[in-house]
Amino acid sequence: MIDIPSKGTGLLMAVVCEQVCTYGGQEHWVRLAYIRPASGIEWSTALGNISLLT
């Protein structure tokens, strides 16, 4: 997978729905993708930010 904004690549480890709060205190759900590169240190990004590596 590739994280389009950061151009980071790795394996897709998980997709989760997580409830988050805005600065105004409103709660909403977001879909996050967790990607693990060869270094082993995972990061998360919005699900819409990832694409298959071609």
Order of alpha helices (4+ residues) and beta strands (2+ residues): beta-beta-beta-beta-beta-beta
